[in-house]
Amino acid sequence: MANLLDDETGTFLVLVNEECQYSLSPEPIKVPDGWTAAHHPDTRQNCLAYIKEHWIDMRPASLRRAMPN
């Protein structure tokens, strides 16, 4: 079985969770609990570009909040 994440012609969503962590998800798959769509259905390439532009701090949000400024 082919991996849906590798489908260059597929349509994808960018998901984000409460920790401000991003994920790429094939559009036909239901958005899992705890995640919300952060970017409309788009090409794999455009979704990856969106993630690269917006996910600039890889630390979970709870860790960023806990760290001193």
Secondary structure, 3 states (H helix, E strand, C coil): CCCHHHCCCCEEEEEEECCCCEEEEECCCCCCCCEEEEEEEEEHHHHHHHHHHHCCCCCCHHHHHHCCC
